[in-house]
Amino acid sequence: MSDLEAEFARVEAEIARDRAALLDRLIRNALQELRPPPREAVTGNSVPHAGLSPGPVDFITTVMQLRDMMASGGISRDFGGALLSFVISRATPPERFRARDLLLVEAAEAAGGTTWAKMLRIHAELSAQRNGRQPDATNRVGLLVHEAISFGPNGRLPGRRQLLRILSRQP
């Protein structure tokens, strides 16, 4: 093996080690942010984590930041998808419902129209995806609905009434 090949192999090993360390650090940070704060023994109020900045980042913020980083190219889609799947798997059902609802509201805003028209469009996308149709890259509403489905903790899709409640309680 020549000196150049040995140097190339050393640099590749160093890059792989750095990637593994970065992934480990990101996962540890995500877990620390998702861990519920301890309760104070006397009052039962939440006590912030020691060493964290004030106002720890919540699940929704973490997910939205990961989505933005993946969309902007800050991290690769494969790495971001794996990290997003990991973070989602550690979330509680209420957090996952909140994330799903926010994505459905974002899809409704992309669809435009009245609340009723938005609900019908999202319901049509949900029905199409339930029947196995995947949205194409130009269908922003379909892509957002598809992403929202992945956040649902129980695999059940919201019906028309639930969609109306989700859309009407958002400002």
VMD Tcl script that builds the backbone (N, CA, C; Angstrom):
set m [mol new atoms 513]
animate dup $m
set s [atomselect $m all]
$s set {name element resname resid chain x y z} {
  {N N MET 1 A 0.857 -1.175 0.000}
  {CA C MET 1 A 0.000 0.000 0.000}
  {C C MET 1 A 0.902 1.237 0.000}
  {N N SER 2 A 0.609 2.138 -0.901}
  {CA C SER 2 A 1.426 3.340 -1.012}
  {C C SER 2 A 1.092 4.315 0.115}
  {N N ASP 3 A 1.934 5.308 0.253}
  {CA C ASP 3 A 1.720 6.326 1.280}
  {C C ASP 3 A 0.419 7.091 1.049}
  {N N LEU 4 A 0.097 7.343 -0.212}
  {CA C LEU 4 A -1.119 8.065 -0.540}
  {C C LEU 4 A -2.358 7.241 -0.169}
  {N N GLU 5 A -2.344 5.960 -0.457}
  {CA C GLU 5 A -3.467 5.097 -0.103}
  {C C GLU 5 A -3.629 4.990 1.409}
  {N N ALA 6 A -2.504 4.907 2.122}
  {CA C ALA 6 A -2.562 4.834 3.582}
  {C C ALA 6 A -3.130 6.121 4.169}
  {N N GLU 7 A -2.710 7.257 3.627}
  {CA C GLU 7 A -3.228 8.545 4.099}
  {C C GLU 7 A -4.721 8.657 3.791}
  {N N PHE 8 A -5.132 8.208 2.611}
  {CA C PHE 8 A -6.547 8.231 2.231}
  {C C PHE 8 A -7.383 7.371 3.177}
  {N N ALA 9 A -6.892 6.180 3.513}
  {CA C ALA 9 A -7.603 5.285 4.429}
  {C C ALA 9 A -7.692 5.896 5.828}
  {N N ARG 10 A -6.618 6.568 6.266}
  {CA C ARG 10 A -6.613 7.205 7.580}
  {C C ARG 10 A -7.648 8.333 7.634}
  {N N VAL 11 A -7.713 9.144 6.571}
  {CA C VAL 11 A -8.664 10.250 6.527}
  {C C VAL 11 A -10.099 9.720 6.496}
  {N N GLU 12 A -10.359 8.667 5.727}
  {CA C GLU 12 A -11.703 8.070 5.696}
  {C C GLU 12 A -12.110 7.549 7.074}
  {N N ALA 13 A -11.186 6.912 7.779}
  {CA C ALA 13 A -11.483 6.405 9.119}
  {C C ALA 13 A -11.767 7.553 10.083}
  {N N GLU 14 A -11.034 8.638 9.946}
  {CA C GLU 14 A -11.244 9.801 10.809}
  {C C GLU 14 A -12.610 10.438 10.534}
  {N N ILE 15 A -12.994 10.529 9.268}
  {CA C ILE 15 A -14.304 11.085 8.913}
  {C C ILE 15 A -15.416 10.206 9.467}
  {N N ALA 16 A -15.287 8.891 9.339}
  {CA C ALA 16 A -16.301 7.974 9.865}
  {C C ALA 16 A -16.413 8.107 11.381}
  {N N ARG 17 A -15.285 8.264 12.073}
  {CA C ARG 17 A -15.287 8.429 13.525}
  {C C ARG 17 A -15.967 9.749 13.905}
  {N N ASP 18 A -15.698 10.819 13.148}
  {CA C ASP 18 A -16.327 12.111 13.418}
  {C C ASP 18 A -17.835 12.051 13.202}
  {N N ARG 19 A -18.274 11.367 12.141}
  {CA C ARG 19 A -19.712 11.224 11.892}
  {C C ARG 19 A -20.386 10.450 13.016}
  {N N ALA 20 A -19.741 9.376 13.458}
  {CA C ALA 20 A -20.316 8.580 14.549}
  {C C ALA 20 A -20.404 9.410 15.824}
  {N N ALA 21 A -19.387 10.208 16.108}
  {CA C ALA 21 A -19.403 11.060 17.300}
  {C C ALA 21 A -20.502 12.125 17.191}
  {N N LEU 22 A -20.671 12.704 16.000}
  {CA C LEU 22 A -21.704 13.708 15.799}
  {C C LEU 22 A -23.090 13.094 15.987}
  {N N LEU 23 A -23.320 11.924 15.408}
  {CA C LEU 23 A -24.602 11.248 15.565}
  {C C LEU 23 A -24.869 10.927 17.034}
  {N N ASP 24 A -23.861 10.448 17.723}
  {CA C ASP 24 A -24.020 10.129 19.138}
  {C C ASP 24 A -24.367 11.386 19.934}
  {N N ARG 25 A -23.702 12.499 19.640}
  {CA C ARG 25 A -23.971 13.753 20.347}
  {C C ARG 25 A -25.387 14.262 20.038}
  {N N LEU 26 A -25.810 14.178 18.768}
  {CA C LEU 26 A -27.161 14.614 18.412}
  {C C LEU 26 A -28.220 13.773 19.107}
  {N N ILE 27 A -28.019 12.477 19.159}
  {CA C ILE 27 A -28.981 11.592 19.806}
  {C C ILE 27 A -29.029 11.862 21.302}
  {N N ARG 28 A -27.877 12.040 21.922}
  {CA C ARG 28 A -27.849 12.352 23.352}
  {C C ARG 28 A -28.562 13.671 23.651}
  {N N ASN 29 A -28.321 14.682 22.819}
  {CA C ASN 29 A -28.999 15.970 23.012}
  {C C ASN 29 A -30.505 15.835 22.826}
  {N N ALA 30 A -30.914 15.069 21.807}
  {CA C ALA 30 A -32.343 14.876 21.574}
  {C C ALA 30 A -32.980 14.149 22.747}
  {N N LEU 31 A -32.307 13.146 23.259}
  {CA C LEU 31 A -32.847 12.414 24.408}
  {C C LEU 31 A -32.924 13.300 25.640}
  {N N GLN 32 A -31.903 14.120 25.852}
  {CA C GLN 32 A -31.913 15.006 27.007}
  {C C GLN 32 A -33.052 16.012 26.913}
  {N N GLU 33 A -33.308 16.505 25.687}
  {CA C GLU 33 A -34.387 17.472 25.518}
  {C C GLU 33 A -35.756 16.828 25.644}
  {N N LEU 34 A -35.870 15.551 25.289}
  {CA C LEU 34 A -37.160 14.873 25.356}
  {C C LEU 34 A -37.473 14.318 26.738}
  {N N ARG 35 A -36.451 14.148 27.558}
  {CA C ARG 35 A -36.662 13.608 28.905}
  {C C ARG 35 A -37.466 14.623 29.720}
  {N N PRO 36 A -38.542 14.179 30.354}
  {CA C PRO 36 A -39.336 15.137 31.121}
  {C C PRO 36 A -38.543 15.664 32.313}
  {N N PRO 37 A -38.744 16.932 32.653}
  {CA C PRO 37 A -38.009 17.484 33.786}
  {C C PRO 37 A -38.480 16.837 35.086}
  {N N PRO 38 A -37.585 16.730 36.070}
  {CA C PRO 38 A -37.988 16.130 37.347}
  {C C PRO 38 A -38.990 17.015 38.071}
  {N N ARG 39 A -39.785 16.415 38.916}
  {CA C ARG 39 A -40.785 17.149 39.689}
  {C C ARG 39 A -40.215 17.482 41.058}
  {N N GLU 40 A -40.540 18.672 41.534}
  {CA C GLU 40 A -40.123 19.074 42.868}
  {C C GLU 40 A -40.940 18.268 43.878}
  {N N ALA 41 A -40.300 17.766 44.918}
  {CA C ALA 41 A -40.947 16.853 45.857}
  {C C ALA 41 A -42.112 17.502 46.610}
  {N N VAL 42 A -41.984 18.769 46.976}
  {CA C VAL 42 A -42.998 19.396 47.819}
  {C C VAL 42 A -44.189 19.902 47.010}
  {N N THR 43 A -43.920 20.681 45.957}
  {CA C THR 43 A -45.010 21.323 45.228}
  {C C THR 43 A -45.478 20.529 44.011}
  {N N GLY 44 A -44.643 19.656 43.480}
  {CA C GLY 44 A -44.999 18.912 42.277}
  {C C GLY 44 A -44.757 19.686 40.999}
  {N N ASN 45 A -44.160 20.881 41.106}
  {CA C ASN 45 A -43.860 21.678 39.919}
  {C C ASN 45 A -42.637 21.116 39.217}
  {N N SER 46 A -42.570 21.345 37.930}
  {CA C SER 46 A -41.421 20.890 37.161}
  {C C SER 46 A -40.200 21.726 37.503}
  {N N VAL 47 A -39.065 21.071 37.596}
  {CA C VAL 47 A -37.795 21.729 37.854}
  {C C VAL 47 A -36.971 21.626 36.583}
  {N N PRO 48 A -36.417 22.742 36.071}
  {CA C PRO 48 A -35.636 22.654 34.841}
  {C C PRO 48 A -34.392 21.796 35.037}
  {N N HIS 49 A -33.940 21.164 33.929}
  {CA C HIS 49 A -32.728 20.352 33.968}
  {C C HIS 49 A -31.533 21.212 34.345}
  {N N ALA 50 A -30.632 20.642 35.133}
  {CA C ALA 50 A -29.398 21.351 35.462}
  {C C ALA 50 A -28.524 21.380 34.215}
  {N N GLY 51 A -27.929 22.511 33.930}
  {CA C GLY 51 A -27.012 22.619 32.815}
  {C C GLY 51 A -27.674 22.964 31.489}
  {N N LEU 52 A -28.979 22.993 31.413}
  {CA C LEU 52 A -29.646 23.366 30.177}
  {C C LEU 52 A -29.944 24.851 30.190}
  {N N SER 53 A -29.993 25.408 29.020}
  {CA C SER 53 A -30.350 26.816 28.924}
  {C C SER 53 A -31.815 26.981 29.310}
  {N N PRO 54 A -32.209 28.180 29.741}
  {CA C PRO 54 A -33.604 28.374 30.117}
  {C C PRO 54 A -34.518 28.068 28.937}
  {N N GLY 55 A -35.648 27.463 29.236}
  {CA C GLY 55 A -36.600 27.106 28.196}
  {C C GLY 55 A -36.103 25.995 27.317}
  {N N PRO 56 A -36.038 24.752 27.826}
  {CA C PRO 56 A -35.535 23.657 27.004}
  {C C PRO 56 A -36.396 23.489 25.754}
  {N N VAL 57 A -35.753 23.070 24.685}
  {CA C VAL 57 A -36.429 22.897 23.413}
  {C C VAL 57 A -37.395 21.731 23.531}
  {N N ASP 58 A -38.637 21.950 23.112}
  {CA C ASP 58 A -39.617 20.882 23.211}
  {C C ASP 58 A -39.597 20.017 21.952}
  {N N PHE 59 A -40.393 18.985 21.955}
  {CA C PHE 59 A -40.430 18.005 20.876}
  {C C PHE 59 A -40.790 18.661 19.542}
  {N N ILE 60 A -41.821 19.493 19.543}
  {CA C ILE 60 A -42.278 20.119 18.303}
  {C C ILE 60 A -41.171 20.969 17.690}
  {N N THR 61 A -40.490 21.748 18.518}
  {CA C THR 61 A -39.401 22.594 18.028}
  {C C THR 61 A -38.290 21.741 17.440}
  {N N THR 62 A -37.937 20.649 18.116}
  {CA C THR 62 A -36.890 19.758 17.620}
  {C C THR 62 A -37.275 19.176 16.266}
  {N N VAL 63 A -38.501 18.706 16.150}
  {CA C VAL 63 A -38.957 18.110 14.894}
  {C C VAL 63 A -38.963 19.144 13.772}
  {N N MET 64 A -39.470 20.324 14.047}
  {CA C MET 64 A -39.539 21.351 13.012}
  {C C MET 64 A -38.141 21.819 12.593}
  {N N GLN 65 A -37.209 21.900 13.548}
  {CA C GLN 65 A -35.837 22.261 13.200}
  {C C GLN 65 A -35.197 21.188 12.332}
  {N N LEU 66 A -35.436 19.919 12.654}
  {CA C LEU 66 A -34.907 18.832 11.828}
  {C C LEU 66 A -35.497 18.886 10.419}
  {N N ARG 67 A -36.798 19.133 10.314}
  {CA C ARG 67 A -37.430 19.235 8.995}
  {C C ARG 67 A -36.822 20.384 8.192}
  {N N ASP 68 A -36.614 21.527 8.846}
  {CA C ASP 68 A -36.027 22.678 8.159}
  {C C ASP 68 A -34.596 22.396 7.716}
  {N N MET 69 A -33.825 21.726 8.570}
  {CA C MET 69 A -32.443 21.403 8.221}
  {C C MET 69 A -32.392 20.437 7.039}
  {N N MET 70 A -33.320 19.476 7.017}
  {CA C MET 70 A -33.357 18.542 5.891}
  {C C MET 70 A -33.766 19.256 4.609}
  {N N ALA 71 A -34.736 20.171 4.700}
  {CA C ALA 71 A -35.207 20.892 3.514}
  {C C ALA 71 A -34.139 21.850 2.972}
  {N N SER 72 A -33.373 22.461 3.868}
  {CA C SER 72 A -32.365 23.428 3.433}
  {C C SER 72 A -31.059 22.765 3.007}
  {N N GLY 73 A -30.923 21.464 3.271}
  {CA C GLY 73 A -29.696 20.773 2.901}
  {C C GLY 73 A -28.634 20.830 3.981}
  {N N GLY 74 A -28.989 21.297 5.176}
  {CA C GLY 74 A -28.032 21.367 6.286}
  {C C GLY 74 A -27.554 19.985 6.712}
  {N N ILE 75 A -28.425 19.014 6.607}
  {CA C ILE 75 A -28.058 17.622 6.850}
  {C C ILE 75 A -28.665 16.786 5.735}
  {N N SER 76 A -28.092 15.629 5.496}
  {CA C SER 76 A -28.589 14.786 4.406}
  {C C SER 76 A -29.973 14.244 4.749}
  {N N ARG 77 A -30.739 13.915 3.726}
  {CA C ARG 77 A -32.094 13.386 3.939}
  {C C ARG 77 A -32.055 12.064 4.689}
  {N N ASP 78 A -31.080 11.204 4.370}
  {CA C ASP 78 A -30.993 9.908 5.048}
  {C C ASP 78 A -30.688 10.075 6.529}
  {N N PHE 79 A -29.697 10.908 6.827}
  {CA C PHE 79 A -29.324 11.135 8.217}
  {C C PHE 79 A -30.447 11.831 8.969}
  {N N GLY 80 A -31.038 12.857 8.359}
  {CA C GLY 80 A -32.138 13.575 8.988}
  {C C GLY 80 A -33.347 12.682 9.200}
  {N N GLY 81 A -33.638 11.823 8.221}
  {CA C GLY 81 A -34.757 10.897 8.360}
  {C C GLY 81 A -34.544 9.907 9.488}
  {N N ALA 82 A -33.301 9.408 9.597}
  {CA C ALA 82 A -32.999 8.464 10.681}
  {C C ALA 82 A -33.099 9.153 12.037}
  {N N LEU 83 A -32.578 10.358 12.133}
  {CA C LEU 83 A -32.645 11.094 13.391}
  {C C LEU 83 A -34.083 11.467 13.726}
  {N N LEU 84 A -34.852 11.864 12.724}
  {CA C LEU 84 A -36.256 12.200 12.939}
  {C C LEU 84 A -37.045 10.976 13.403}
  {N N SER 85 A -36.793 9.834 12.792}
  {CA C SER 85 A -37.466 8.594 13.222}
  {C C SER 85 A -37.127 8.256 14.665}
  {N N PHE 86 A -35.872 8.450 15.027}
  {CA C PHE 86 A -35.446 8.166 16.393}
  {C C PHE 86 A -36.133 9.108 17.382}
  {N N VAL 87 A -36.168 10.383 17.057}
  {CA C VAL 87 A -36.791 11.367 17.949}
  {C C VAL 87 A -38.287 11.093 18.076}
  {N N ILE 88 A -38.936 10.756 16.965}
  {CA C ILE 88 A -40.369 10.465 16.985}
  {C C ILE 88 A -40.651 9.231 17.834}
  {N N SER 89 A -39.795 8.228 17.733}
  {CA C SER 89 A -40.032 6.994 18.496}
  {C C SER 89 A -39.922 7.228 20.002}
  {N N ARG 90 A -39.229 8.265 20.414}
  {CA C ARG 90 A -39.068 8.560 21.840}
  {C C ARG 90 A -40.122 9.529 22.374}
  {N N ALA 91 A -40.978 10.030 21.519}
  {CA C ALA 91 A -41.961 11.033 21.932}
  {C C ALA 91 A -43.197 10.371 22.535}
  {N N THR 92 A -43.883 11.122 23.358}
  {CA C THR 92 A -45.125 10.633 23.960}
  {C C THR 92 A -46.265 10.807 22.951}
  {N N PRO 93 A -47.350 10.052 23.094}
  {CA C PRO 93 A -48.481 10.206 22.167}
  {C C PRO 93 A -49.036 11.625 22.079}
  {N N PRO 94 A -49.203 12.362 23.192}
  {CA C PRO 94 A -49.701 13.739 23.031}
  {C C PRO 94 A -48.766 14.622 22.208}
  {N N GLU 95 A -47.461 14.431 22.342}
  {CA C GLU 95 A -46.512 15.206 21.545}
  {C C GLU 95 A -46.645 14.849 20.066}
  {N N ARG 96 A -46.811 13.571 19.790}
  {CA C ARG 96 A -46.958 13.138 18.405}
  {C C ARG 96 A -48.262 13.647 17.800}
  {N N PHE 97 A -49.334 13.668 18.597}
  {CA C PHE 97 A -50.601 14.219 18.101}
  {C C PHE 97 A -50.444 15.703 17.790}
  {N N ARG 98 A -49.751 16.440 18.663}
  {CA C ARG 98 A -49.535 17.873 18.428}
  {C C ARG 98 A -48.752 18.104 17.142}
  {N N ALA 99 A -47.705 17.296 16.922}
  {CA C ALA 99 A -46.903 17.434 15.700}
  {C C ALA 99 A -47.753 17.108 14.472}
  {N N ARG 100 A -48.560 16.040 14.566}
  {CA C ARG 100 A -49.434 15.675 13.455}
  {C C ARG 100 A -50.415 16.801 13.151}
  {N N ASP 101 A -51.009 17.362 14.201}
  {CA C ASP 101 A -51.986 18.433 14.006}
  {C C ASP 101 A -51.342 19.669 13.386}
  {N N LEU 102 A -50.134 20.016 13.824}
  {CA C LEU 102 A -49.441 21.175 13.244}
  {C C LEU 102 A -49.158 20.963 11.761}
  {N N LEU 103 A -48.768 19.744 11.389}
  {CA C LEU 103 A -48.512 19.469 9.980}
  {C C LEU 103 A -49.804 19.492 9.168}
  {N N LEU 104 A -50.894 19.023 9.761}
  {CA C LEU 104 A -52.181 19.092 9.057}
  {C C LEU 104 A -52.625 20.541 8.868}
  {N N VAL 105 A -52.385 21.384 9.862}
  {CA C VAL 105 A -52.711 22.805 9.732}
  {C C VAL 105 A -51.831 23.445 8.656}
  {N N GLU 106 A -50.557 23.067 8.620}
  {CA C GLU 106 A -49.661 23.590 7.586}
  {C C GLU 106 A -50.142 23.152 6.198}
  {N N ALA 107 A -50.602 21.900 6.092}
  {CA C ALA 107 A -51.146 21.412 4.818}
  {C C ALA 107 A -52.405 22.189 4.442}
  {N N ALA 108 A -53.232 22.494 5.433}
  {CA C ALA 108 A -54.457 23.250 5.173}
  {C C ALA 108 A -54.132 24.654 4.680}
  {N N GLU 109 A -53.125 25.273 5.264}
  {CA C GLU 109 A -52.723 26.610 4.821}
  {C C GLU 109 A -52.207 26.557 3.388}
  {N N ALA 110 A -51.511 25.481 3.042}
  {CA C ALA 110 A -51.012 25.332 1.670}
  {C C ALA 110 A -52.166 25.109 0.697}
  {N N ALA 111 A -53.232 24.464 1.168}
  {CA C ALA 111 A -54.380 24.185 0.305}
  {C C ALA 111 A -55.181 25.450 0.024}
  {N N GLY 112 A -55.310 26.321 1.013}
  {CA C GLY 112 A -56.061 27.566 0.839}
  {C C GLY 112 A -57.566 27.335 0.821}
  {N N GLY 113 A -58.313 28.422 0.837}
  {CA C GLY 113 A -59.764 28.341 0.810}
  {C C GLY 113 A -60.367 28.451 2.194}
  {N N THR 114 A -61.657 28.110 2.279}
  {CA C THR 114 A -62.363 28.157 3.555}
  {C C THR 114 A -61.952 26.957 4.410}
  {N N THR 115 A -62.341 26.996 5.661}
  {CA C THR 115 A -62.026 25.884 6.560}
  {C C THR 115 A -62.638 24.592 6.030}
  {N N TRP 116 A -63.856 24.673 5.512}
  {CA C TRP 116 A -64.526 23.490 4.977}
  {C C TRP 116 A -63.777 22.949 3.752}
  {N N ALA 117 A -63.357 23.836 2.861}
  {CA C ALA 117 A -62.623 23.416 1.659}
  {C C ALA 117 A -61.273 22.801 2.029}
  {N N LYS 118 A -60.611 23.397 3.021}
  {CA C LYS 118 A -59.336 22.850 3.479}
  {C C LYS 118 A -59.537 21.444 4.031}
  {N N MET 119 A -60.594 21.267 4.840}
  {CA C MET 119 A -60.868 19.972 5.428}
  {C C MET 119 A -61.142 18.933 4.339}
  {N N LEU 120 A -61.934 19.311 3.329}
  {CA C LEU 120 A -62.241 18.373 2.243}
  {C C LEU 120 A -60.987 17.980 1.470}
  {N N ARG 121 A -60.101 18.946 1.223}
  {CA C ARG 121 A -58.858 18.640 0.486}
  {C C ARG 121 A -57.962 17.705 1.289}
  {N N ILE 122 A -57.813 17.985 2.580}
  {CA C ILE 122 A -56.968 17.126 3.422}
  {C C ILE 122 A -57.597 15.746 3.551}
  {N N HIS 123 A -58.911 15.687 3.702}
  {CA C HIS 123 A -59.590 14.393 3.807}
  {C C HIS 123 A -59.411 13.594 2.517}
  {N N ALA 124 A -59.473 14.258 1.369}
  {CA C ALA 124 A -59.253 13.576 0.091}
  {C C ALA 124 A -57.829 13.021 0.012}
  {N N GLU 125 A -56.860 13.794 0.479}
  {CA C GLU 125 A -55.469 13.316 0.488}
  {C C GLU 125 A -55.306 12.125 1.433}
  {N N LEU 126 A -55.935 12.210 2.609}
  {CA C LEU 126 A -55.864 11.091 3.552}
  {C C LEU 126 A -56.481 9.834 2.948}
  {N N SER 127 A -57.627 9.980 2.283}
  {CA C SER 127 A -58.295 8.829 1.671}
  {C C SER 127 A -57.432 8.229 0.563}
  {N N ALA 128 A -56.829 9.089 -0.246}
  {CA C ALA 128 A -55.975 8.602 -1.332}
  {C C ALA 128 A -54.763 7.849 -0.779}
  {N N GLN 129 A -54.180 8.377 0.283}
  {CA C GLN 129 A -53.013 7.721 0.855}
  {C C GLN 129 A -53.394 6.452 1.600}
  {N N ARG 130 A -54.591 6.415 2.155}
  {CA C ARG 130 A -55.084 5.196 2.790}
  {C C ARG 130 A -55.223 4.084 1.751}
  {N N ASN 131 A -55.573 4.469 0.520}
  {CA C ASN 131 A -55.727 3.505 -0.565}
  {C C ASN 131 A -54.414 3.185 -1.258}
  {N N GLY 132 A -53.315 3.722 -0.771}
  {CA C GLY 132 A -51.993 3.359 -1.277}
  {C C GLY 132 A -51.358 4.319 -2.254}
  {N N ARG 133 A -51.995 5.430 -2.585}
  {CA C ARG 133 A -51.398 6.390 -3.506}
  {C C ARG 133 A -50.401 7.268 -2.759}
  {N N GLN 134 A -49.215 7.374 -3.291}
  {CA C GLN 134 A -48.193 8.241 -2.710}
  {C C GLN 134 A -48.240 9.604 -3.416}
  {N N PRO 135 A -48.068 10.697 -2.686}
  {CA C PRO 135 A -48.109 12.021 -3.332}
  {C C PRO 135 A -46.865 12.253 -4.176}
  {N N ASP 136 A -47.029 12.990 -5.273}
  {CA C ASP 136 A -45.865 13.320 -6.078}
  {C C ASP 136 A -45.165 14.549 -5.494}
  {N N ALA 137 A -43.998 14.840 -6.001}
  {CA C ALA 137 A -43.161 15.895 -5.421}
  {C C ALA 137 A -43.752 17.289 -5.584}
  {N N THR 138 A -44.657 17.480 -6.530}
  {CA C THR 138 A -45.232 18.807 -6.751}
  {C C THR 138 A -46.470 19.056 -5.894}
  {N N ASN 139 A -46.995 18.030 -5.250}
  {CA C ASN 139 A -48.198 18.139 -4.429}
  {C C ASN 139 A -47.799 18.430 -2.986}
  {N N ARG 140 A -47.636 19.719 -2.646}
  {CA C ARG 140 A -47.178 20.102 -1.307}
  {C C ARG 140 A -48.162 19.665 -0.229}
  {N N VAL 141 A -49.454 19.784 -0.499}
  {CA C VAL 141 A -50.462 19.377 0.477}
  {C C VAL 141 A -50.355 17.875 0.738}
  {N N GLY 142 A -50.235 17.104 -0.326}
  {CA C GLY 142 A -50.105 15.656 -0.182}
  {C C GLY 142 A -48.853 15.255 0.580}
  {N N LEU 143 A -47.754 15.939 0.318}
  {CA C LEU 143 A -46.507 15.632 1.028}
  {C C LEU 143 A -46.627 15.938 2.519}
  {N N LEU 144 A -47.257 17.073 2.850}
  {CA C LEU 144 A -47.441 17.423 4.259}
  {C C LEU 144 A -48.387 16.447 4.957}
  {N N VAL 145 A -49.453 16.045 4.269}
  {CA C VAL 145 A -50.385 15.070 4.855}
  {C C VAL 145 A -49.678 13.731 5.050}
  {N N HIS 146 A -48.866 13.333 4.070}
  {CA C HIS 146 A -48.118 12.081 4.196}
  {C C HIS 146 A -47.171 12.132 5.396}
  {N N GLU 147 A -46.507 13.264 5.575}
  {CA C GLU 147 A -45.615 13.419 6.724}
  {C C GLU 147 A -46.396 13.428 8.034}
  {N N ALA 148 A -47.572 14.063 8.031}
  {CA C ALA 148 A -48.408 14.104 9.237}
  {C C ALA 148 A -48.853 12.702 9.640}
  {N N ILE 149 A -49.148 11.850 8.667}
  {CA C ILE 149 A -49.560 10.478 8.964}
  {C C ILE 149 A -48.460 9.748 9.722}
  {N N SER 150 A -47.217 10.014 9.363}
  {CA C SER 150 A -46.107 9.311 10.017}
  {C C SER 150 A -45.958 9.692 11.491}
  {N N PHE 151 A -46.529 10.831 11.896}
  {CA C PHE 151 A -46.430 11.260 13.284}
  {C C PHE 151 A -47.507 10.660 14.170}
  {N N GLY 152 A -48.605 10.217 13.584}
  {CA C GLY 152 A -49.705 9.682 14.382}
  {C C GLY 152 A -49.262 8.467 15.185}
  {N N PRO 153 A -49.495 8.461 16.505}
  {CA C PRO 153 A -48.978 7.382 17.341}
  {C C PRO 153 A -49.750 6.077 17.228}
  {N N ASN 154 A -50.988 6.118 16.776}
  {CA C ASN 154 A -51.772 4.892 16.794}
  {C C ASN 154 A -52.121 4.375 15.409}
  {N N GLY 155 A -51.647 5.007 14.369}
  {CA C GLY 155 A -51.902 4.554 13.015}
  {C C GLY 155 A -53.283 4.889 12.489}
  {N N ARG 156 A -54.133 5.477 13.313}
  {CA C ARG 156 A -55.476 5.858 12.869}
  {C C ARG 156 A -55.429 7.237 12.235}
  {N N LEU 157 A -56.184 7.389 11.162}
  {CA C LEU 157 A -56.232 8.668 10.467}
  {C C LEU 157 A -57.426 9.476 10.962}
  {N N PRO 158 A -57.288 10.785 11.068}
  {CA C PRO 158 A -58.416 11.589 11.546}
  {C C PRO 158 A -59.549 11.621 10.519}
  {N N GLY 159 A -60.773 11.632 11.025}
  {CA C GLY 159 A -61.949 11.739 10.170}
  {C C GLY 159 A -62.281 13.197 9.907}
  {N N ARG 160 A -63.416 13.415 9.223}
  {CA C ARG 160 A -63.798 14.785 8.862}
  {C C ARG 160 A -64.054 15.668 10.081}
  {N N ARG 161 A -64.780 15.143 11.056}
  {CA C ARG 161 A -65.065 15.955 12.255}
  {C C ARG 161 A -63.786 16.327 12.988}
  {N N GLN 162 A -62.903 15.338 13.120}
  {CA C GLN 162 A -61.654 15.616 13.821}
  {C C GLN 162 A -60.821 16.634 13.038}
  {N N LEU 163 A -60.799 16.522 11.722}
  {CA C LEU 163 A -60.079 17.512 10.914}
  {C C LEU 163 A -60.659 18.910 11.111}
  {N N LEU 164 A -61.983 19.004 11.151}
  {CA C LEU 164 A -62.600 20.316 11.388}
  {C C LEU 164 A -62.220 20.873 12.754}
  {N N ARG 165 A -62.181 20.005 13.766}
  {CA C ARG 165 A -61.765 20.472 15.100}
  {C C ARG 165 A -60.321 20.947 15.087}
  {N N ILE 166 A -59.453 20.184 14.435}
  {CA C ILE 166 A -58.029 20.549 14.355}
  {C C ILE 166 A -57.866 21.900 13.660}
  {N N LEU 167 A -58.563 22.079 12.535}
  {CA C LEU 167 A -58.413 23.308 11.762}
  {C C LEU 167 A -59.083 24.517 12.417}
  {N N SER 168 A -60.177 24.281 13.134}
  {CA C SER 168 A -60.891 25.419 13.727}
  {C C SER 168 A -60.272 25.891 15.029}
  {N N ARG 169 A -59.510 25.053 15.713}
  {CA C ARG 169 A -58.916 25.523 16.965}
  {C C ARG 169 A -57.597 26.240 16.740}
  {N N GLN 170 A -57.071 26.218 15.526}
  {CA C GLN 170 A -55.841 26.922 15.211}
  {C C GLN 170 A -56.180 28.358 14.831}
  {N N PRO 171 A -55.374 29.343 15.300}
  {CA C PRO 171 A -55.665 30.746 14.972}
  {C C PRO 171 A -55.410 31.051 13.506}
}
mol reanalyze $m
mol bondsrecalc $m
mol representation Tube
mol addrep $m
